[in-house]
Amino acid sequence: MPPKDEALVLKQFREDLVKEDLLHEGDSIGTDDETLLRFLRARHFNLKNAKIMWKNCYNWRETTEGVGIDELYRQIDPFDYPERDHVFKFWPLFFHKTDKRGRPINIHHFGRINTTELYKGVTPVRFWQAFLVNADSLTREVLPAASAAAGKRIDGTFVIVDLKGFGTGQFWQMKSLARGAFQVSQDYFPETMSQLAIVNAPSSFTAIWSVMRPWLAKETVEKVNVLGSNFSSYLLNLIEPEALPKSLGGKCTCEECGEHHEGKDRPEVGGVEGQVEMGKCAFSSAGPWMTGRKERREGWLKGERDIALSHGELQEYSNKSSSTSQPLETENSPNIQQQPQERADSVTSADDYSGPSTPALEQQMSQVSIHRDSDEDENNDEQSNAEEGAGKARQELFETRASQTPVLSVAS
């Protein structure tokens, strides 16, 4: 819970960052109150811990990949780099329209991950760099555009992880990269994931979750819902059918929104046994963030403007390109149902798993909770020391991770 004197803490945080030369007008990390509040919330409004987190993030943005995130974003367009189509075939992760609350939908099809095929068309270093600019696009472009479209501030994304066809063999292939990706998101883009739904979770996911859960901050775990195969009603309660890909129970095939991407005439990506048919949704990047994007990026590269889409520009570009995002309703709209506290298709019931339901399985799955853990917060001083000591170690890990040779074999 935020303190009663939130405004005072925020004011002090801003003053401290300016004084320590960690905040300047125009910094791409973000200089508005909401950005600063994200870091404060991530550290429970503890000024010392929030400053350490900000400093680590600021240093990472200046130095990552030897050039810094701003230069990397110039070198690699997350929505249009040469290897993008190949990457999305074998490690699909993409933004796709918005939910009923206006939050960008971020979809990951883990069942299609195949690093053997992936690294035939992109180097490990290039793939990691593409991931970094994709992560940065969320706060740099996607959330501002979603806010412009919704007519209100949108601070987080709705992440859907589809595990159809995903097994332990694939998990061990991508374990190292996935852990690094989670760490980057939590450390350098805090409080930007509003909700995470894991769908088509097989019974084997209990073993995978036991490995993954320690990677995640307690606050992240609280936002997770794990669902089996009967997930459609859950997603459609939060997302309009026209905004949800057909492969996930919606109606969208992006036949009408492919013009945003040069691959619009590409045939559907056929699935192999046990895997989803992604269709054009995986490649379209459909959403308000694509409105006028070519012109915006060109202007940004020339130093003529910020790359983010403003509300006024959304109206201006509406006559130039077809809108791919569905009309957005506010959270107070009468026809938006409130999310139930508990659902029959949640993983805690173990009813929608394709594998047998056993007492052991139910006990394991009950550990996956969307409720706050009862553990007390760690001592603030200990947390500060731990974060300060871990900051440099994390950065060294991230900067060398992509150059490490991953396990490339695919389990049969």
LUMNU-17263 format. One record per residue (C-alpha): residue number from 1; chain; x negated, y, z negated. Coordinates in nm, 4 decimals, padded with zeros to 6 digits, always signed. Example, Ala and Ser with C-alpha at 12.3 -4.5 7.8 and 13.67 -1.06 7.14 Angstrom:
2
- 1, A, -01.2300, -00.4500, -00.7800
- 2, A, -01.3670, -00.1060, -00.7140
This chain:
412
- 1, A, +00.0000, +00.0000, +00.0000
- 2, A, -00.1293, +00.3481, +00.0845
- 3, A, -00.2016, +00.5785, -00.2082
- 4, A, +00.0395, +00.8506, -00.3055
- 5, A, -00.2205, +01.1084, -00.2075
- 6, A, -00.2805, +00.9596, +00.1402
- 7, A, -00.3149, +01.3043, +00.2989
- 8, A, -00.5824, +01.3991, +00.0471
- 9, A, -00.7799, +01.0782, +00.1082
- 10, A, -00.7534, +01.1310, +00.4828
- 11, A, -00.8761, +01.4886, +00.4502
- 12, A, -01.1733, +01.3776, +00.2419
- 13, A, -01.2507, +01.0959, +00.4873
- 14, A, -01.2586, +01.3379, +00.7809
- 15, A, -01.4760, +01.5865, +00.5946
- 16, A, -01.7215, +01.3144, +00.4932
- 17, A, -01.7504, +01.1807, +00.8486
- 18, A, -01.8145, +01.5285, +00.9883
- 19, A, -02.0686, +01.6009, +00.7174
- 20, A, -02.2533, +01.2752, +00.7910
- 21, A, -02.2527, +01.3501, +01.1665
- 22, A, -02.0258, +01.0544, +01.2404
- 23, A, -01.7335, +01.2445, +01.3905
- 24, A, -01.7429, +01.4868, +01.6827
- 25, A, -01.4785, +01.6372, +01.9058
- 26, A, -01.4215, +01.4159, +02.2070
- 27, A, -01.5731, +01.0987, +02.0593
- 28, A, -01.4215, +00.7983, +02.2349
- 29, A, -01.3808, +00.6174, +01.9043
- 30, A, -01.0913, +00.8580, +01.8464
- 31, A, -01.0775, +01.1678, +01.6308
- 32, A, -00.7061, +01.1939, +01.5534
- 33, A, -00.5552, +01.1252, +01.2124
- 34, A, -00.4051, +00.7918, +01.3179
- 35, A, -00.7439, +00.6555, +01.4217
- 36, A, -00.8963, +00.7535, +01.0897
- 37, A, -00.5999, +00.6030, +00.9088
- 38, A, -00.6583, +00.2685, +01.0827
- 39, A, -01.0021, +00.2458, +00.9223
- 40, A, -00.8672, +00.3573, +00.5854
- 41, A, -00.5891, +00.0990, +00.5943
- 42, A, -00.8345, -00.1736, +00.6911
- 43, A, -01.0255, -00.0970, +00.3712
- 44, A, -00.7241, -00.0297, +00.1500
- 45, A, -00.8005, +00.3432, +00.1398
- 46, A, -01.1314, +00.2862, -00.0344
- 47, A, -01.3367, +00.5797, +00.0980
- 48, A, -01.6743, +00.4166, +00.0497
- 49, A, -01.5772, +00.0976, +00.2301
- 50, A, -01.3955, +00.2854, +00.5073
- 51, A, -01.7044, +00.5011, +00.5714
- 52, A, -01.9243, +00.1931, +00.5938
- 53, A, -01.6813, +00.0385, +00.8425
- 54, A, -01.6674, +00.3584, +01.0494
- 55, A, -02.0468, +00.3931, +01.0490
- 56, A, -02.0929, +00.0329, +01.1648
- 57, A, -01.8376, +00.0876, +01.4397
- 58, A, -01.9907, +00.4190, +01.5436
- 59, A, -02.3376, +00.2638, +01.5669
- 60, A, -02.2027, -00.0330, +01.7613
- 61, A, -02.0324, +00.1954, +02.0119
- 62, A, -02.3613, +00.3813, +02.0619
- 63, A, -02.5807, +00.0745, +02.1081
- 64, A, -02.3820, -00.2304, +02.2225
- 65, A, -02.5318, -00.4168, +02.5187
- 66, A, -02.8192, -00.1690, +02.5154
- 67, A, -02.6131, +00.1092, +02.6752
- 68, A, -02.3195, +00.1755, +02.4434
- 69, A, -01.9516, +00.1112, +02.5048
- 70, A, -01.8871, +00.4372, +02.6936
- 71, A, -02.1506, +00.3601, +02.9562
- 72, A, -02.0417, -00.0023, +02.9728
- 73, A, -01.6851, +00.1167, +03.0386
- 74, A, -01.8179, +00.3204, +03.3282
- 75, A, -02.0037, +00.0232, +03.4686
- 76, A, -01.7201, -00.2284, +03.4288
- 77, A, -01.3569, -00.1406, +03.4914
- 78, A, -01.1629, -00.3834, +03.2690
- 79, A, -00.8722, -00.3799, +03.5140
- 80, A, -01.0724, -00.4168, +03.8337
- 81, A, -01.4188, -00.5737, +03.8277
- 82, A, -01.5384, -00.8182, +04.0979
- 83, A, -01.5269, -01.1342, +03.8858
- 84, A, -01.1958, -01.0545, +03.7169
- 85, A, -00.9737, -01.2917, +03.9150
- 86, A, -01.2161, -01.5769, +03.8618
- 87, A, -01.2424, -01.5047, +03.4888
- 88, A, -00.8651, -01.4972, +03.4463
- 89, A, -00.8295, -01.8370, +03.6129
- 90, A, -01.0500, -02.0046, +03.3549
- 91, A, -01.0189, -01.7767, +03.0494
- 92, A, -00.6875, -01.5906, +03.0908
- 93, A, -00.6331, -01.2957, +02.8583
- 94, A, -00.4352, -00.9982, +02.9792
- 95, A, -00.2029, -00.7131, +02.8880
- 96, A, +00.1491, -00.7538, +03.0234
- 97, A, +00.4236, -00.4951, +02.9749
- 98, A, +00.5651, -00.4077, +02.6311
- 99, A, +00.8011, -00.5543, +02.3734
- 100, A, +01.1256, -00.4042, +02.2441
- 101, A, +00.9369, -00.1841, +02.0009
- 102, A, +00.7113, -00.0495, +02.2753
- 103, A, +00.4054, -00.2500, +02.1692
- 104, A, +00.1759, -00.3760, +02.4475
- 105, A, +00.1934, -00.7526, +02.4915
- 106, A, -00.1466, -00.9219, +02.4997
- 107, A, -00.1339, -01.2804, +02.6297
- 108, A, -00.3970, -01.5543, +02.5981
- 109, A, -00.3503, -01.8914, +02.7701
- 110, A, -00.6002, -02.1045, +02.5792
- 111, A, -00.4922, -02.4191, +02.7630
- 112, A, -00.6630, -02.2899, +03.0760
- 113, A, -01.0009, -02.2249, +02.9172
- 114, A, -01.2689, -02.4124, +03.1071
- 115, A, -01.6179, -02.2756, +03.0546
- 116, A, -01.7713, -02.5172, +03.3057
- 117, A, -01.5716, -02.3563, +03.5866
- 118, A, -01.5862, -02.0103, +03.4294
- 119, A, -01.9648, -01.9875, +03.4391
- 120, A, -01.9748, -02.0937, +03.8035
- 121, A, -01.8424, -01.7502, +03.8941
- 122, A, -01.9661, -01.5218, +03.6155
- 123, A, -02.2695, -01.5236, +03.3875
- 124, A, -02.2227, -01.5559, +03.0096
- 125, A, -02.3628, -01.2036, +02.9634
- 126, A, -02.1277, -01.0523, +03.2213
- 127, A, -01.8306, -01.2357, +03.0729
- 128, A, -01.9084, -01.1040, +02.7236
- 129, A, -01.9442, -00.7504, +02.8574
- 130, A, -01.6097, -00.7832, +03.0355
- 131, A, -01.4531, -00.8916, +02.7085
- 132, A, -01.5962, -00.5867, +02.5297
- 133, A, -01.4543, -00.3352, +02.7790
- 134, A, -01.1226, -00.5182, +02.7739
- 135, A, -01.1156, -00.4809, +02.3948
- 136, A, -01.2037, -00.1132, +02.4229
- 137, A, -00.9292, -00.0544, +02.6798
- 138, A, -00.6696, -00.1167, +02.4095
- 139, A, -00.7439, +00.2010, +02.2146
- 140, A, -00.8824, +00.3970, +02.5101
- 141, A, -00.5963, +00.3425, +02.7563
- 142, A, -00.3336, +00.0830, +02.6687
- 143, A, -00.2031, +00.2160, +02.3373
- 144, A, -00.1945, +00.5820, +02.4530
- 145, A, +00.0036, +00.4792, +02.7619
- 146, A, +00.2413, +00.2657, +02.5568
- 147, A, +00.2933, +00.5631, +02.3248
- 148, A, +00.3673, +00.7898, +02.6208
- 149, A, +00.6208, +00.5420, +02.7578
- 150, A, +00.7889, +00.4830, +02.4217
- 151, A, +00.8017, +00.8497, +02.3279
- 152, A, +00.6547, +00.7676, +01.9886
- 153, A, +00.3243, +00.6597, +01.8402
- 154, A, +00.2368, +00.2962, +01.9148
- 155, A, -00.0604, +00.1761, +01.7107
- 156, A, -00.0691, -00.1983, +01.7645
- 157, A, -00.0243, -00.4792, +02.0099
- 158, A, +00.1815, -00.7984, +02.0052
- 159, A, -00.0556, -01.0884, +02.0779
- 160, A, +00.0730, -01.4200, +02.2126
- 161, A, -00.1642, -01.7171, +02.2182
- 162, A, -00.0325, -02.0087, +02.4239
- 163, A, -00.1841, -02.3445, +02.3279
- 164, A, -00.0105, -02.5557, +02.5907
- 165, A, -00.2689, -02.8020, +02.7165
- 166, A, -00.5229, -02.6879, +02.4584
- 167, A, -00.7229, -02.9518, +02.2759
- 168, A, -01.0121, -02.9846, +02.0386
- 169, A, -01.2548, -03.0340, +02.3284
- 170, A, -01.1742, -02.6894, +02.4645
- 171, A, -01.1893, -02.5410, +02.1168
- 172, A, -01.5464, -02.6559, +02.0649
- 173, A, -01.6376, -02.5104, +02.4050
- 174, A, -01.5147, -02.1655, +02.3150
- 175, A, -01.5676, -02.1675, +01.9377
- 176, A, -01.8739, -01.9407, +01.9318
- 177, A, -01.7320, -01.6858, +02.1744
- 178, A, -01.3924, -01.6880, +02.0047
- 179, A, -01.5460, -01.6217, +01.6662
- 180, A, -01.7464, -01.3309, +01.8051
- 181, A, -01.4347, -01.1931, +01.9738
- 182, A, -01.2350, -01.2050, +01.6505
- 183, A, -01.5187, -01.0319, +01.4682
- 184, A, -01.5428, -00.7510, +01.7251
- 185, A, -01.1686, -00.6918, +01.7109
- 186, A, -01.1557, -00.6826, +01.3313
- 187, A, -01.4713, -00.4786, +01.2730
- 188, A, -01.4578, -00.2262, +01.5567
- 189, A, -01.0868, -00.2032, +01.6455
- 190, A, -00.9218, -00.2452, +01.3047
- 191, A, -00.5470, -00.2493, +01.2518
- 192, A, -00.4665, -00.2666, +01.6243
- 193, A, -00.2943, -00.6063, +01.6169
- 194, A, +00.0588, -00.5667, +01.4860
- 195, A, +00.1624, -00.9287, +01.5249
- 196, A, +00.0214, -01.2600, +01.6489
- 197, A, +00.2371, -01.5475, +01.7700
- 198, A, +00.0690, -01.8798, +01.8415
- 199, A, +00.3025, -02.0894, +02.0569
- 200, A, +00.3008, -02.4487, +02.1838
- 201, A, +00.0833, -02.5422, +01.8875
- 202, A, +00.0115, -02.9172, +01.8927
- 203, A, -00.0253, -03.1252, +01.5785
- 204, A, -00.4032, -03.1141, +01.6278
- 205, A, -00.3903, -02.7403, +01.5665
- 206, A, -00.4093, -02.8025, +01.1931
- 207, A, -00.7736, -02.9060, +01.2323
- 208, A, -00.8476, -02.6124, +01.4611
- 209, A, -00.6790, -02.3659, +01.2238
- 210, A, -00.8858, -02.4917, +00.9322
- 211, A, -01.1962, -02.3834, +01.1248
- 212, A, -01.0528, -02.0533, +01.2525
- 213, A, -00.8840, -01.9221, +00.9411
- 214, A, -01.2078, -01.8294, +00.7571
- 215, A, -01.3042, -01.6083, +01.0532
- 216, A, -01.0009, -01.3873, +01.0005
- 217, A, -00.9479, -01.1119, +00.7498
- 218, A, -00.6681, -01.1727, +00.5019
- 219, A, -00.4735, -00.8857, +00.6589
- 220, A, -00.4957, -01.0564, +00.9990
- 221, A, -00.3774, -01.3917, +00.8667
- 222, A, -00.0717, -01.2195, +00.7221
- 223, A, +00.0357, -01.1204, +01.0741
- 224, A, +00.0222, -01.4745, +01.2187
- 225, A, +00.3228, -01.6867, +01.3119
- 226, A, +00.2489, -02.0384, +01.4366
- 227, A, +00.5203, -02.2005, +01.6480
- 228, A, +00.5597, -02.5292, +01.8286
- 229, A, +00.7378, -02.5827, +02.1581
- 230, A, +01.0695, -02.4236, +02.0550
- 231, A, +00.9405, -02.0676, +02.0577
- 232, A, +01.1504, -01.9017, +02.3298
- 233, A, +01.4245, -01.7649, +02.1041
- 234, A, +01.1622, -01.6201, +01.8709
- 235, A, +00.9839, -01.4355, +02.1516
- 236, A, +01.3037, -01.3225, +02.3218
- 237, A, +01.4217, -01.1697, +01.9962
- 238, A, +01.1216, -00.9377, +02.0240
- 239, A, +01.0699, -00.9078, +02.4009
- 240, A, +01.3128, -00.8400, +02.6846
- 241, A, +01.3336, -01.1361, +02.9291
- 242, A, +01.2200, -00.9084, +03.2139
- 243, A, +00.9012, -00.8247, +03.0229
- 244, A, +00.8118, -01.1808, +02.9219
- 245, A, +00.6377, -01.4053, +03.1786
- 246, A, +00.8403, -01.6980, +03.3040
- 247, A, +00.5724, -01.9340, +03.1748
- 248, A, +00.6617, -01.8216, +02.8223
- 249, A, +01.0379, -01.8437, +02.8568
- 250, A, +01.1077, -01.5029, +03.0117
- 251, A, +01.2102, -01.3972, +03.3620
- 252, A, +00.9065, -01.2029, +03.4816
- 253, A, +00.6982, -01.3350, +03.7711
- 254, A, +00.5475, -00.9948, +03.8579
- 255, A, +00.6633, -01.0207, +04.2172
- 256, A, +00.7575, -00.6544, +04.1877
- 257, A, +00.4511, -00.5338, +04.0001
- 258, A, +00.1558, -00.6829, +04.1847
- 259, A, +00.0822, -00.3596, +04.3705
- 260, A, -00.1122, -00.2380, +04.0692
- 261, A, -00.3784, -00.4952, +04.1448
- 262, A, -00.5519, -00.5795, +04.4679
- 263, A, -00.4619, -00.9461, +04.4237
- 264, A, -00.0887, -00.8833, +04.4669
- 265, A, -00.0511, -01.1265, +04.7561
- 266, A, -00.2381, -01.4058, +04.5822
- 267, A, -00.0403, -01.7301, +04.5532
- 268, A, +00.0466, -01.8531, +04.2091
- 269, A, -00.2339, -02.0160, +04.0187
- 270, A, -00.1401, -02.3802, +04.0049
- 271, A, -00.1663, -02.5519, +03.6720
- 272, A, -00.3297, -02.8828, +03.6118
- 273, A, -00.1565, -03.1472, +03.4072
- 274, A, -00.0500, -03.0094, +03.0708
- 275, A, -00.1300, -02.6480, +03.1570
- 276, A, +00.0912, -02.3506, +03.2298
- 277, A, +00.1697, -02.1969, +03.5663
- 278, A, +00.0538, -01.8419, +03.5045
- 279, A, +00.1809, -01.6907, +03.8274
- 280, A, +00.1029, -01.3315, +03.9193
- 281, A, +00.1680, -01.2031, +03.5676
- 282, A, -00.1872, -01.2960, +03.4683
- 283, A, -00.3350, -01.0702, +03.7351
- 284, A, -00.0977, -00.7748, +03.7653
- 285, A, -00.1926, -00.5856, +03.4454
- 286, A, +00.1682, -00.4670, +03.4547
- 287, A, +00.2494, -00.1923, +03.2082
- 288, A, +00.2574, +00.1870, +03.1718
- 289, A, -00.1237, +00.1922, +03.1413
- 290, A, -00.1442, +00.1209, +03.5169
- 291, A, +00.0553, +00.4307, +03.6113
- 292, A, -00.1715, +00.6582, +03.8142
- 293, A, -00.4703, +00.4697, +03.6857
- 294, A, -00.6885, +00.4866, +03.9958
- 295, A, -00.6654, +00.8653, +04.0002
- 296, A, -00.7137, +00.8893, +03.6252
- 297, A, -01.0252, +00.6723, +03.6269
- 298, A, -01.1770, +00.8609, +03.9192
- 299, A, -01.1187, +01.1886, +03.7369
- 300, A, -01.2685, +01.0473, +03.4178
- 301, A, -01.5795, +00.9202, +03.5967
- 302, A, -01.6303, +01.2700, +03.7383
- 303, A, -01.5950, +01.4210, +03.3929
- 304, A, -01.2824, +01.6100, +03.4932
- 305, A, -01.0394, +01.4590, +03.2445
- 306, A, -00.9741, +01.1998, +02.9761
- 307, A, -00.8829, +00.8577, +03.1093
- 308, A, -00.5800, +00.8143, +02.8827
- 309, A, -00.2298, +00.8686, +03.0191
- 310, A, -00.0297, +01.1460, +02.8565
- 311, A, +00.3476, +01.1622, +02.8260
- 312, A, +00.3709, +01.4455, +03.0773
- 313, A, +00.1652, +01.2522, +03.3296
- 314, A, +00.3905, +00.9520, +03.2973
- 315, A, +00.6730, +01.1611, +03.4347
- 316, A, +00.4485, +01.3116, +03.7011
- 317, A, +00.3337, +00.9757, +03.8327
- 318, A, +00.6773, +00.8144, +03.8205
- 319, A, +00.7513, +00.9224, +04.1774
- 320, A, +00.4146, +00.7995, +04.3050
- 321, A, +00.4229, +00.4424, +04.1835
- 322, A, +00.6915, +00.1951, +04.0923
- 323, A, +00.7377, +00.1598, +03.7199
- 324, A, +00.6458, -00.1878, +03.5950
- 325, A, +00.7423, -00.1442, +03.2339
- 326, A, +01.0998, -00.2033, +03.1295
- 327, A, +01.2955, +00.0790, +02.9624
- 328, A, +01.1764, +00.0941, +02.6059
- 329, A, +01.4021, +00.1169, +02.3065
- 330, A, +01.3048, +00.2625, +01.9744
- 331, A, +01.2864, +00.0546, +01.6589
- 332, A, +01.6145, +00.2148, +01.5472
- 333, A, +01.8086, +00.1066, +01.8549
- 334, A, +02.1232, -00.0784, +01.7448
- 335, A, +02.0802, -00.3785, +01.9760
- 336, A, +01.7369, -00.4743, +01.8476
- 337, A, +01.7681, -00.7514, +01.5950
- 338, A, +01.5517, -00.7448, +01.2883
- 339, A, +01.2971, -01.0237, +01.2774
- 340, A, +01.4112, -01.2947, +01.0371
- 341, A, +01.1952, -01.3581, +00.7355
- 342, A, +01.1968, -01.7317, +00.8050
- 343, A, +01.2879, -01.9230, +01.1181
- 344, A, +01.3776, -02.2832, +01.1783
- 345, A, +01.1187, -02.3045, +01.4559
- 346, A, +00.8280, -02.1837, +01.2452
- 347, A, +00.5345, -02.4150, +01.2027
- 348, A, +00.6006, -02.4567, +00.8318
- 349, A, +00.8924, -02.6850, +00.9181
- 350, A, +00.6769, -02.8938, +01.1562
- 351, A, +00.9995, -02.9686, +01.3480
- 352, A, +00.8879, -02.8516, +01.6900
- 353, A, +00.5609, -03.0355, +01.7153
- 354, A, +00.5279, -03.2974, +01.9859
- 355, A, +00.3259, -03.5113, +01.7467
- 356, A, +00.4775, -03.6963, +01.4538
- 357, A, +00.5698, -03.5006, +01.1447
- 358, A, +00.4011, -03.6370, +00.8368
- 359, A, +00.3793, -03.5166, +00.4759
- 360, A, +00.0083, -03.4509, +00.5288
- 361, A, +00.0828, -03.2416, +00.8386
- 362, A, +00.3517, -03.0438, +00.6579
- 363, A, +00.1172, -02.9765, +00.3697
- 364, A, -00.1570, -02.8570, +00.6043
- 365, A, +00.0742, -02.6358, +00.8050
- 366, A, +00.2169, -02.4768, +00.4929
- 367, A, -00.1206, -02.3114, +00.4554
- 368, A, -00.0449, -02.1047, +00.7660
- 369, A, +00.1489, -01.8218, +00.6101
- 370, A, +00.2751, -01.4836, +00.7092
- 371, A, +00.3022, -01.3866, +00.3448
- 372, A, +00.0384, -01.2004, +00.1506
- 373, A, -00.2178, -01.4152, -00.0270
- 374, A, -00.2019, -01.3964, -00.4036
- 375, A, -00.5780, -01.3664, -00.4433
- 376, A, -00.7006, -01.0470, -00.6009
- 377, A, -00.9007, -00.8070, -00.3848
- 378, A, -01.2725, -00.8383, -00.4307
- 379, A, -01.4529, -00.5858, -00.6397
- 380, A, -01.4960, -00.2707, -00.4285
- 381, A, -01.8634, -00.2321, -00.5073
- 382, A, -01.9348, -00.5915, -00.4125
- 383, A, -01.7403, -00.5486, -00.0902
- 384, A, -01.9339, -00.2324, -00.0072
- 385, A, -02.2663, -00.4046, -00.0558
- 386, A, -02.1559, -00.7060, +00.1443
- 387, A, -02.0325, -00.4934, +00.4344
- 388, A, -02.3410, -00.2756, +00.4381
- 389, A, -02.5668, -00.5776, +00.4454
- 390, A, -02.3590, -00.7585, +00.7040
- 391, A, -02.3250, -00.4693, +00.9477
- 392, A, -02.6683, -00.5022, +01.1028
- 393, A, -02.6526, -00.8803, +01.1027
- 394, A, -02.3198, -00.8740, +01.2891
- 395, A, -02.4519, -00.6412, +01.5560
- 396, A, -02.7603, -00.8556, +01.6122
- 397, A, -02.5324, -01.1575, +01.6419
- 398, A, -02.3050, -00.9880, +01.8976
- 399, A, -02.5920, -00.8580, +02.1083
- 400, A, -02.7496, -01.2034, +02.1387
- 401, A, -02.4307, -01.4126, +02.1510
- 402, A, -02.3690, -01.3734, +02.5221
- 403, A, -02.7201, -01.4839, +02.6119
- 404, A, -02.6868, -01.8070, +02.4168
- 405, A, -02.6107, -02.1174, +02.6200
- 406, A, -02.2653, -02.2462, +02.5261
- 407, A, -02.1491, -02.6052, +02.5360
- 408, A, -02.0143, -02.6502, +02.8878
- 409, A, -01.8797, -03.0031, +02.8875
- 410, A, -01.5039, -03.0486, +02.9077
- 411, A, -01.3472, -03.3192, +02.6994
- 412, A, -01.1651, -03.5763, +02.9038
